Amino acid sequence: MSNRRLPTAANYPVPTPANGQDPRFTRGLLFDIARRIEDAGFPPITTGHDLVRLMETLYVFCYSEDR
């Protein structure tokens, strides 16, 4: 096992695009993350409410500086 330390500088949040649209933040990204959560053994994300909550959480992680 490597003795490397985790970087101390954070890469997130990233700046919110000026027009409010980020072409990287897609439904495909959301569904890929939902699938990985399920693959890790968590219950499947099958309802709209759960998808909305996941999308909001991902958006806050990527763009919000209110922490």
mmCIF file of the N, C-alpha and C atoms, coordinates in Angstrom:
data_MODEL
# 
_entry.id   MODEL 
# 
loop_
_atom_site.group_PDB 
_atom_site.id 
_atom_site.type_symbol 
_atom_site.label_atom_id 
_atom_site.label_alt_id 
_atom_site.label_comp_id 
_atom_site.label_asym_id 
_atom_site.label_entity_id 
_atom_site.label_seq_id 
_atom_site.pdbx_PDB_ins_code 
_atom_site.Cartn_x 
_atom_site.Cartn_y 
_atom_site.Cartn_z 
_atom_site.occupancy 
_atom_site.B_iso_or_equiv 
_atom_site.pdbx_formal_charge 
_atom_site.auth_seq_id 
_atom_site.auth_comp_id 
_atom_site.auth_asym_id 
_atom_site.auth_atom_id 
_atom_site.pdbx_PDB_model_num 
ATOM 1   N N  . MET A 1 1  ? 0.841   -1.187 0.000   1.00 0.00 ? 1  MET A N  1 
ATOM 2   C CA . MET A 1 1  ? 0.000   0.000  0.000   1.00 0.00 ? 1  MET A CA 1 
ATOM 3   C C  . MET A 1 1  ? 0.882   1.245  0.000   1.00 0.00 ? 1  MET A C  1 
ATOM 4   N N  . SER A 1 2  ? 0.485   2.228  -0.736  1.00 0.00 ? 2  SER A N  1 
ATOM 5   C CA . SER A 1 2  ? 1.245   3.459  -0.866  1.00 0.00 ? 2  SER A CA 1 
ATOM 6   C C  . SER A 1 2  ? 1.120   4.310  0.389   1.00 0.00 ? 2  SER A C  1 
ATOM 7   N N  . ASN A 1 3  ? 2.136   5.080  0.656   1.00 0.00 ? 3  ASN A N  1 
ATOM 8   C CA . ASN A 1 3  ? 2.139   5.956  1.814   1.00 0.00 ? 3  ASN A CA 1 
ATOM 9   C C  . ASN A 1 3  ? 1.792   7.392  1.422   1.00 0.00 ? 3  ASN A C  1 
ATOM 10  N N  . ARG A 1 4  ? 1.116   7.565  0.298   1.00 0.00 ? 4  ARG A N  1 
ATOM 11  C CA . ARG A 1 4  ? 0.746   8.912  -0.150  1.00 0.00 ? 4  ARG A CA 1 
ATOM 12  C C  . ARG A 1 4  ? -0.357  9.488  0.727   1.00 0.00 ? 4  ARG A C  1 
ATOM 13  N N  . ARG A 1 5  ? -0.309  10.781 0.895   1.00 0.00 ? 5  ARG A N  1 
ATOM 14  C CA . ARG A 1 5  ? -1.356  11.465 1.656   1.00 0.00 ? 5  ARG A CA 1 
ATOM 15  C C  . ARG A 1 5  ? -2.364  12.063 0.689   1.00 0.00 ? 5  ARG A C  1 
ATOM 16  N N  . LEU A 1 6  ? -3.574  12.235 1.172   1.00 0.00 ? 6  LEU A N  1 
ATOM 17  C CA . LEU A 1 6  ? -4.597  12.876 0.357   1.00 0.00 ? 6  LEU A CA 1 
ATOM 18  C C  . LEU A 1 6  ? -4.247  14.341 0.159   1.00 0.00 ? 6  LEU A C  1 
ATOM 19  N N  . PRO A 1 7  ? -4.564  14.904 -1.008  1.00 0.00 ? 7  PRO A N  1 
ATOM 20  C CA . PRO A 1 7  ? -4.300  16.331 -1.219  1.00 0.00 ? 7  PRO A CA 1 
ATOM 21  C C  . PRO A 1 7  ? -5.089  17.179 -0.228  1.00 0.00 ? 7  PRO A C  1 
ATOM 22  N N  . THR A 1 8  ? -4.522  18.305 0.145   1.00 0.00 ? 8  THR A N  1 
ATOM 23  C CA . THR A 1 8  ? -5.196  19.163 1.114   1.00 0.00 ? 8  THR A CA 1 
ATOM 24  C C  . THR A 1 8  ? -6.081  20.212 0.448   1.00 0.00 ? 8  THR A C  1 
ATOM 25  N N  . ALA A 1 9  ? -5.804  20.541 -0.794  1.00 0.00 ? 9  ALA A N  1 
ATOM 26  C CA . ALA A 1 9  ? -6.598  21.554 -1.488  1.00 0.00 ? 9  ALA A CA 1 
ATOM 27  C C  . ALA A 1 9  ? -7.852  20.897 -2.077  1.00 0.00 ? 9  ALA A C  1 
ATOM 28  N N  . ALA A 1 10 ? -8.991  21.548 -1.906  1.00 0.00 ? 10 ALA A N  1 
ATOM 29  C CA . ALA A 1 10 ? -10.245 21.028 -2.442  1.00 0.00 ? 10 ALA A CA 1 
ATOM 30  C C  . ALA A 1 10 ? -10.451 21.519 -3.872  1.00 0.00 ? 10 ALA A C  1 
ATOM 31  N N  . ASN A 1 11 ? -10.964 20.655 -4.717  1.00 0.00 ? 11 ASN A N  1 
ATOM 32  C CA . ASN A 1 11 ? -11.287 21.023 -6.094  1.00 0.00 ? 11 ASN A CA 1 
ATOM 33  C C  . ASN A 1 11 ? -12.747 21.446 -6.247  1.00 0.00 ? 11 ASN A C  1 
ATOM 34  N N  . TYR A 1 12 ? -13.528 21.216 -5.217  1.00 0.00 ? 12 TYR A N  1 
ATOM 35  C CA . TYR A 1 12 ? -14.951 21.545 -5.255  1.00 0.00 ? 12 TYR A CA 1 
ATOM 36  C C  . TYR A 1 12 ? -15.274 22.457 -4.102  1.00 0.00 ? 12 TYR A C  1 
ATOM 37  N N  . PRO A 1 13 ? -16.197 23.348 -4.288  1.00 0.00 ? 13 PRO A N  1 
ATOM 38  C CA . PRO A 1 13 ? -17.091 23.507 -5.430  1.00 0.00 ? 13 PRO A CA 1 
ATOM 39  C C  . PRO A 1 13 ? -16.386 24.182 -6.601  1.00 0.00 ? 13 PRO A C  1 
ATOM 40  N N  . VAL A 1 14 ? -16.945 23.966 -7.786  1.00 0.00 ? 14 VAL A N  1 
ATOM 41  C CA . VAL A 1 14 ? -16.475 24.649 -8.988  1.00 0.00 ? 14 VAL A CA 1 
ATOM 42  C C  . VAL A 1 14 ? -17.387 25.845 -9.224  1.00 0.00 ? 14 VAL A C  1 
ATOM 43  N N  . PRO A 1 15 ? -16.918 26.839 -9.963  1.00 0.00 ? 15 PRO A N  1 
ATOM 44  C CA . PRO A 1 15 ? -17.770 28.000 -10.228 1.00 0.00 ? 15 PRO A CA 1 
ATOM 45  C C  . PRO A 1 15 ? -19.021 27.604 -11.021 1.00 0.00 ? 15 PRO A C  1 
ATOM 46  N N  . THR A 1 16 ? -20.134 28.189 -10.637 1.00 0.00 ? 16 THR A N  1 
ATOM 47  C CA . THR A 1 16 ? -21.357 27.989 -11.396 1.00 0.00 ? 16 THR A CA 1 
ATOM 48  C C  . THR A 1 16 ? -21.227 28.748 -12.710 1.00 0.00 ? 16 THR A C  1 
ATOM 49  N N  . PRO A 1 17 ? -21.568 28.108 -13.832 1.00 0.00 ? 17 PRO A N  1 
ATOM 50  C CA . PRO A 1 17 ? -21.471 28.810 -15.112 1.00 0.00 ? 17 PRO A CA 1 
ATOM 51  C C  . PRO A 1 17 ? -22.310 30.090 -15.101 1.00 0.00 ? 17 PRO A C  1 
ATOM 52  N N  . ALA A 1 18 ? -21.828 31.115 -15.795 1.00 0.00 ? 18 ALA A N  1 
ATOM 53  C CA . ALA A 1 18 ? -22.493 32.416 -15.819 1.00 0.00 ? 18 ALA A CA 1 
ATOM 54  C C  . ALA A 1 18 ? -23.939 32.313 -16.303 1.00 0.00 ? 18 ALA A C  1 
ATOM 55  N N  . ASN A 1 19 ? -24.186 31.424 -17.256 1.00 0.00 ? 19 ASN A N  1 
ATOM 56  C CA . ASN A 1 19 ? -25.552 31.298 -17.780 1.00 0.00 ? 19 ASN A CA 1 
ATOM 57  C C  . ASN A 1 19 ? -26.388 30.302 -16.975 1.00 0.00 ? 19 ASN A C  1 
ATOM 58  N N  . GLY A 1 20 ? -25.808 29.719 -15.936 1.00 0.00 ? 20 GLY A N  1 
ATOM 59  C CA . GLY A 1 20 ? -26.538 28.779 -15.094 1.00 0.00 ? 20 GLY A CA 1 
ATOM 60  C C  . GLY A 1 20 ? -26.646 27.379 -15.665 1.00 0.00 ? 20 GLY A C  1 
ATOM 61  N N  . GLN A 1 21 ? -26.092 27.146 -16.839 1.00 0.00 ? 21 GLN A N  1 
ATOM 62  C CA . GLN A 1 21 ? -26.167 25.842 -17.481 1.00 0.00 ? 21 GLN A CA 1 
ATOM 63  C C  . GLN A 1 21 ? -24.779 25.228 -17.580 1.00 0.00 ? 21 GLN A C  1 
ATOM 64  N N  . ASP A 1 22 ? -24.650 23.991 -17.153 1.00 0.00 ? 22 ASP A N  1 
ATOM 65  C CA . ASP A 1 22 ? -23.391 23.270 -17.277 1.00 0.00 ? 22 ASP A CA 1 
ATOM 66  C C  . ASP A 1 22 ? -23.666 22.004 -18.065 1.00 0.00 ? 22 ASP A C  1 
ATOM 67  N N  . PRO A 1 23 ? -23.145 21.888 -19.274 1.00 0.00 ? 23 PRO A N  1 
ATOM 68  C CA . PRO A 1 23 ? -23.448 20.724 -20.107 1.00 0.00 ? 23 PRO A CA 1 
ATOM 69  C C  . PRO A 1 23 ? -22.953 19.406 -19.517 1.00 0.00 ? 23 PRO A C  1 
ATOM 70  N N  . ARG A 1 24 ? -22.080 19.458 -18.516 1.00 0.00 ? 24 ARG A N  1 
ATOM 71  C CA . ARG A 1 24 ? -21.604 18.227 -17.870 1.00 0.00 ? 24 ARG A CA 1 
ATOM 72  C C  . ARG A 1 24 ? -22.609 17.685 -16.878 1.00 0.00 ? 24 ARG A C  1 
ATOM 73  N N  . PHE A 1 25 ? -23.485 18.542 -16.375 1.00 0.00 ? 25 PHE A N  1 
ATOM 74  C CA . PHE A 1 25 ? -24.458 18.152 -15.354 1.00 0.00 ? 25 PHE A CA 1 
ATOM 75  C C  . PHE A 1 25 ? -25.714 17.644 -16.078 1.00 0.00 ? 25 PHE A C  1 
ATOM 76  N N  . THR A 1 26 ? -25.716 16.361 -16.401 1.00 0.00 ? 26 THR A N  1 
ATOM 77  C CA . THR A 1 26 ? -26.769 15.785 -17.233 1.00 0.00 ? 26 THR A CA 1 
ATOM 78  C C  . THR A 1 26 ? -27.546 14.711 -16.490 1.00 0.00 ? 26 THR A C  1 
ATOM 79  N N  . ARG A 1 27 ? -28.655 14.304 -17.093 1.00 0.00 ? 27 ARG A N  1 
ATOM 80  C CA . ARG A 1 27 ? -29.413 13.170 -16.555 1.00 0.00 ? 27 ARG A CA 1 
ATOM 81  C C  . ARG A 1 27 ? -28.566 11.909 -16.593 1.00 0.00 ? 27 ARG A C  1 
ATOM 82  N N  . GLY A 1 28 ? -27.741 11.791 -17.638 1.00 0.00 ? 28 GLY A N  1 
ATOM 83  C CA . GLY A 1 28 ? -26.863 10.627 -17.730 1.00 0.00 ? 28 GLY A CA 1 
ATOM 84  C C  . GLY A 1 28 ? -25.915 10.535 -16.552 1.00 0.00 ? 28 GLY A C  1 
ATOM 85  N N  . LEU A 1 29 ? -25.347 11.678 -16.144 1.00 0.00 ? 29 LEU A N  1 
ATOM 86  C CA . LEU A 1 29 ? -24.477 11.713 -14.972 1.00 0.00 ? 29 LEU A CA 1 
ATOM 87  C C  . LEU A 1 29 ? -25.251 11.272 -13.733 1.00 0.00 ? 29 LEU A C  1 
ATOM 88  N N  . LEU A 1 30 ? -26.442 11.811 -13.575 1.00 0.00 ? 30 LEU A N  1 
ATOM 89  C CA . LEU A 1 30 ? -27.289 11.476 -12.431 1.00 0.00 ? 30 LEU A CA 1 
ATOM 90  C C  . LEU A 1 30 ? -27.585 9.980  -12.395 1.00 0.00 ? 30 LEU A C  1 
ATOM 91  N N  . PHE A 1 31 ? -27.970 9.401  -13.525 1.00 0.00 ? 31 PHE A N  1 
ATOM 92  C CA . PHE A 1 31 ? -28.303 7.975  -13.581 1.00 0.00 ? 31 PHE A CA 1 
ATOM 93  C C  . PHE A 1 31 ? -27.066 7.105  -13.360 1.00 0.00 ? 31 PHE A C  1 
ATOM 94  N N  . ASP A 1 32 ? -25.900 7.551  -13.852 1.00 0.00 ? 32 ASP A N  1 
ATOM 95  C CA . ASP A 1 32 ? -24.664 6.803  -13.603 1.00 0.00 ? 32 ASP A CA 1 
ATOM 96  C C  . ASP A 1 32 ? -24.355 6.752  -12.115 1.00 0.00 ? 32 ASP A C  1 
ATOM 97  N N  . ILE A 1 33 ? -24.513 7.866  -11.430 1.00 0.00 ? 33 ILE A N  1 
ATOM 98  C CA . ILE A 1 33 ? -24.253 7.907  -9.991  1.00 0.00 ? 33 ILE A CA 1 
ATOM 99  C C  . ILE A 1 33 ? -25.274 7.065  -9.246  1.00 0.00 ? 33 ILE A C  1 
ATOM 100 N N  . ALA A 1 34 ? -26.529 7.151  -9.643  1.00 0.00 ? 34 ALA A N  1 
ATOM 101 C CA . ALA A 1 34 ? -27.571 6.327  -9.020  1.00 0.00 ? 34 ALA A CA 1 
ATOM 102 C C  . ALA A 1 34 ? -27.235 4.842  -9.182  1.00 0.00 ? 34 ALA A C  1 
ATOM 103 N N  . ARG A 1 35 ? -26.766 4.459  -10.353 1.00 0.00 ? 35 ARG A N  1 
ATOM 104 C CA . ARG A 1 35 ? -26.398 3.066  -10.614 1.00 0.00 ? 35 ARG A CA 1 
ATOM 105 C C  . ARG A 1 35 ? -25.230 2.632  -9.740  1.00 0.00 ? 35 ARG A C  1 
ATOM 106 N N  . ARG A 1 36 ? -24.235 3.509  -9.582  1.00 0.00 ? 36 ARG A N  1 
ATOM 107 C CA . ARG A 1 36 ? -23.082 3.168  -8.737  1.00 0.00 ? 36 ARG A CA 1 
ATOM 108 C C  . ARG A 1 36 ? -23.486 3.006  -7.278  1.00 0.00 ? 36 ARG A C  1 
ATOM 109 N N  . ILE A 1 37 ? -24.428 3.840  -6.828  1.00 0.00 ? 37 ILE A N  1 
ATOM 110 C CA . ILE A 1 37 ? -24.926 3.706  -5.458  1.00 0.00 ? 37 ILE A CA 1 
ATOM 111 C C  . ILE A 1 37 ? -25.590 2.341  -5.283  1.00 0.00 ? 37 ILE A C  1 
ATOM 112 N N  . GLU A 1 38 ? -26.398 1.952  -6.252  1.00 0.00 ? 38 GLU A N  1 
ATOM 113 C CA . GLU A 1 38 ? -27.054 0.641  -6.201  1.00 0.00 ? 38 GLU A CA 1 
ATOM 114 C C  . GLU A 1 38 ? -26.011 -0.487 -6.272  1.00 0.00 ? 38 GLU A C  1 
ATOM 115 N N  . ASP A 1 39 ? -25.014 -0.345 -7.138  1.00 0.00 ? 39 ASP A N  1 
ATOM 116 C CA . ASP A 1 39 ? -23.967 -1.364 -7.269  1.00 0.00 ? 39 ASP A CA 1 
ATOM 117 C C  . ASP A 1 39 ? -23.191 -1.548 -5.969  1.00 0.00 ? 39 ASP A C  1 
ATOM 118 N N  . ALA A 1 40 ? -23.134 -0.502 -5.145  1.00 0.00 ? 40 ALA A N  1 
ATOM 119 C CA . ALA A 1 40 ? -22.427 -0.573 -3.868  1.00 0.00 ? 40 ALA A CA 1 
ATOM 120 C C  . ALA A 1 40 ? -23.259 -1.276 -2.793  1.00 0.00 ? 40 ALA A C  1 
ATOM 121 N N  . GLY A 1 41 ? -24.483 -1.672 -3.142  1.00 0.00 ? 41 GLY A N  1 
ATOM 122 C CA . GLY A 1 41 ? -25.298 -2.420 -2.202  1.00 0.00 ? 41 GLY A CA 1 
ATOM 123 C C  . GLY A 1 41 ? -26.433 -1.639 -1.566  1.00 0.00 ? 41 GLY A C  1 
ATOM 124 N N  . PHE A 1 42 ? -26.582 -0.371 -1.931  1.00 0.00 ? 42 PHE A N  1 
ATOM 125 C CA . PHE A 1 42 ? -27.699 0.413  -1.409  1.00 0.00 ? 42 PHE A CA 1 
ATOM 126 C C  . PHE A 1 42 ? -28.960 0.081  -2.207  1.00 0.00 ? 42 PHE A C  1 
ATOM 127 N N  . PRO A 1 43 ? -30.135 0.346  -1.640  1.00 0.00 ? 43 PRO A N  1 
ATOM 128 C CA . PRO A 1 43 ? -31.375 0.091  -2.385  1.00 0.00 ? 43 PRO A CA 1 
ATOM 129 C C  . PRO A 1 43 ? -31.412 0.905  -3.673  1.00 0.00 ? 43 PRO A C  1 
ATOM 130 N N  . PRO A 1 44 ? -32.071 0.375  -4.694  1.00 0.00 ? 44 PRO A N  1 
ATOM 131 C CA . PRO A 1 44 ? -32.146 1.116  -5.958  1.00 0.00 ? 44 PRO A CA 1 
ATOM 132 C C  . PRO A 1 44 ? -32.903 2.430  -5.802  1.00 0.00 ? 44 PRO A C  1 
ATOM 133 N N  . ILE A 1 45 ? -32.498 3.401  -6.575  1.00 0.00 ? 45 ILE A N  1 
ATOM 134 C CA . ILE A 1 45 ? -33.178 4.697  -6.614  1.00 0.00 ? 45 ILE A CA 1 
ATOM 135 C C  . ILE A 1 45 ? -34.216 4.594  -7.718  1.00 0.00 ? 45 ILE A C  1 
ATOM 136 N N  . THR A 1 46 ? -35.469 4.440  -7.320  1.00 0.00 ? 46 THR A N  1 
ATOM 137 C CA . THR A 1 46 ? -36.515 4.152  -8.307  1.00 0.00 ? 46 THR A CA 1 
ATOM 138 C C  . THR A 1 46 ? -37.612 5.198  -8.374  1.00 0.00 ? 46 THR A C  1 
ATOM 139 N N  . THR A 1 47 ? -37.664 6.106  -7.413  1.00 0.00 ? 47 THR A N  1 
ATOM 140 C CA . THR A 1 47 ? -38.739 7.093  -7.421  1.00 0.00 ? 47 THR A CA 1 
ATOM 141 C C  . THR A 1 47 ? -38.216 8.452  -7.861  1.00 0.00 ? 47 THR A C  1 
ATOM 142 N N  . GLY A 1 48 ? -39.102 9.254  -8.388  1.00 0.00 ? 48 GLY A N  1 
ATOM 143 C CA . GLY A 1 48 ? -38.741 10.606 -8.791  1.00 0.00 ? 48 GLY A CA 1 
ATOM 144 C C  . GLY A 1 48 ? -38.216 11.425 -7.626  1.00 0.00 ? 48 GLY A C  1 
ATOM 145 N N  . HIS A 1 49 ? -38.823 11.226 -6.451  1.00 0.00 ? 49 HIS A N  1 
ATOM 146 C CA . HIS A 1 49 ? -38.409 11.980 -5.265  1.00 0.00 ? 49 HIS A CA 1 
ATOM 147 C C  . HIS A 1 49 ? -36.945 11.690 -4.926  1.00 0.00 ? 49 HIS A C  1 
ATOM 148 N N  . ASP A 1 50 ? -36.552 10.415 -4.981  1.00 0.00 ? 50 ASP A N  1 
ATOM 149 C CA . ASP A 1 50 ? -35.163 10.069 -4.687  1.00 0.00 ? 50 ASP A CA 1 
ATOM 150 C C  . ASP A 1 50 ? -34.215 10.639 -5.733  1.00 0.00 ? 50 ASP A C  1 
ATOM 151 N N  . LEU A 1 51 ? -34.617 10.619 -6.996  1.00 0.00 ? 51 LEU A N  1 
ATOM 152 C CA . LEU A 1 51 ? -33.772 11.192 -8.054  1.00 0.00 ? 51 LEU A CA 1 
ATOM 153 C C  . LEU A 1 51 ? -33.607 12.698 -7.884  1.00 0.00 ? 51 LEU A C  1 
ATOM 154 N N  . VAL A 1 52 ? -34.681 13.373 -7.499  1.00 0.00 ? 52 VAL A N  1 
ATOM 155 C CA . VAL A 1 52 ? -34.598 14.822 -7.272  1.00 0.00 ? 52 VAL A CA 1 
ATOM 156 C C  . VAL A 1 52 ? -33.653 15.114 -6.113  1.00 0.00 ? 52 VAL A C  1 
ATOM 157 N N  . ARG A 1 53 ? -33.766 14.356 -5.031  1.00 0.00 ? 53 ARG A N  1 
ATOM 158 C CA . ARG A 1 53 ? -32.883 14.562 -3.878  1.00 0.00 ? 53 ARG A CA 1 
ATOM 159 C C  . ARG A 1 53 ? -31.422 14.308 -4.249  1.00 0.00 ? 53 ARG A C  1 
ATOM 160 N N  . LEU A 1 54 ? -31.172 13.255 -5.048  1.00 0.00 ? 54 LEU A N  1 
ATOM 161 C CA . LEU A 1 54 ? -29.815 12.978 -5.482  1.00 0.00 ? 54 LEU A CA 1 
ATOM 162 C C  . LEU A 1 54 ? -29.292 14.114 -6.364  1.00 0.00 ? 54 LEU A C  1 
ATOM 163 N N  . MET A 1 55 ? -30.116 14.605 -7.274  1.00 0.00 ? 55 MET A N  1 
ATOM 164 C CA . MET A 1 55 ? -29.719 15.695 -8.154  1.00 0.00 ? 55 MET A CA 1 
ATOM 165 C C  . MET A 1 55 ? -29.399 16.948 -7.345  1.00 0.00 ? 55 MET A C  1 
ATOM 166 N N  . GLU A 1 56 ? -30.226 17.274 -6.368  1.00 0.00 ? 56 GLU A N  1 
ATOM 167 C CA . GLU A 1 56 ? -29.986 18.454 -5.534  1.00 0.00 ? 56 GLU A CA 1 
ATOM 168 C C  . GLU A 1 56 ? -28.683 18.312 -4.748  1.00 0.00 ? 56 GLU A C  1 
ATOM 169 N N  . THR A 1 57 ? -28.461 17.125 -4.209  1.00 0.00 ? 57 THR A N  1 
ATOM 170 C CA . THR A 1 57 ? -27.245 16.882 -3.428  1.00 0.00 ? 57 THR A CA 1 
ATOM 171 C C  . THR A 1 57 ? -26.008 16.987 -4.302  1.00 0.00 ? 57 THR A C  1 
ATOM 172 N N  . LEU A 1 58 ? -26.070 16.416 -5.486  1.00 0.00 ? 58 LEU A N  1 
ATOM 173 C CA . LEU A 1 58 ? -24.945 16.490 -6.416  1.00 0.00 ? 58 LEU A CA 1 
ATOM 174 C C  . LEU A 1 58 ? -24.678 17.933 -6.843  1.00 0.00 ? 58 LEU A C  1 
ATOM 175 N N  . TYR A 1 59 ? -25.735 18.685 -7.087  1.00 0.00 ? 59 TYR A N  1 
ATOM 176 C CA . TYR A 1 59 ? -25.589 20.089 -7.474  1.00 0.00 ? 59 TYR A CA 1 
ATOM 177 C C  . TYR A 1 59 ? -24.908 20.882 -6.353  1.00 0.00 ? 59 TYR A C  1 
ATOM 178 N N  . VAL A 1 60 ? -25.345 20.661 -5.114  1.00 0.00 ? 60 VAL A N  1 
ATOM 179 C CA . VAL A 1 60 ? -24.740 21.364 -3.972  1.00 0.00 ? 60 VAL A CA 1 
ATOM 180 C C  . VAL A 1 60 ? -23.263 20.997 -3.864  1.00 0.00 ? 60 VAL A C  1 
ATOM 181 N N  . PHE A 1 61 ? -22.941 19.718 -4.012  1.00 0.00 ? 61 PHE A N  1 
ATOM 182 C CA . PHE A 1 61 ? -21.540 19.300 -3.937  1.00 0.00 ? 61 PHE A CA 1 
ATOM 183 C C  . PHE A 1 61 ? -20.702 19.989 -5.016  1.00 0.00 ? 61 PHE A C  1 
ATOM 184 N N  . CYS A 1 62 ? -21.223 20.025 -6.232  1.00 0.00 ? 62 CYS A N  1 
ATOM 185 C CA . CYS A 1 62 ? -20.449 20.571 -7.353  1.00 0.00 ? 62 CYS A CA 1 
ATOM 186 C C  . CYS A 1 62 ? -20.314 22.080 -7.311  1.00 0.00 ? 62 CYS A C  1 
ATOM 187 N N  . TYR A 1 63 ? -21.367 22.795 -6.920  1.00 0.00 ? 63 TYR A N  1 
ATOM 188 C CA . TYR A 1 63 ? -21.391 24.242 -7.115  1.00 0.00 ? 63 TYR A CA 1 
ATOM 189 C C  . TYR A 1 63 ? -21.548 25.102 -5.859  1.00 0.00 ? 63 TYR A C  1 
ATOM 190 N N  . SER A 1 64 ? -22.081 24.575 -4.782  1.00 0.00 ? 64 SER A N  1 
ATOM 191 C CA . SER A 1 64 ? -22.419 25.421 -3.646  1.00 0.00 ? 64 SER A CA 1 
ATOM 192 C C  . SER A 1 64 ? -21.197 25.736 -2.790  1.00 0.00 ? 64 SER A C  1 
ATOM 193 N N  . GLU A 1 65 ? -21.066 26.997 -2.445  1.00 0.00 ? 65 GLU A N  1 
ATOM 194 C CA . GLU A 1 65 ? -19.989 27.427 -1.550  1.00 0.00 ? 65 GLU A CA 1 
ATOM 195 C C  . GLU A 1 65 ? -20.515 27.711 -0.157  1.00 0.00 ? 65 GLU A C  1 
ATOM 196 N N  . ASP A 1 66 ? -21.757 27.373 0.115   1.00 0.00 ? 66 ASP A N  1 
ATOM 197 C CA . ASP A 1 66 ? -22.370 27.613 1.425   1.00 0.00 ? 66 ASP A CA 1 
ATOM 198 C C  . ASP A 1 66 ? -22.076 26.461 2.367   1.00 0.00 ? 66 ASP A C  1 
ATOM 199 N N  . ARG A 1 67 ? -20.844 26.370 2.837   1.00 0.00 ? 67 ARG A N  1 
ATOM 200 C CA . ARG A 1 67 ? -20.481 25.288 3.755   1.00 0.00 ? 67 ARG A CA 1 
ATOM 201 C C  . ARG A 1 67 ? -19.706 25.830 4.907   1.00 0.00 ? 67 ARG A C  1 
# 
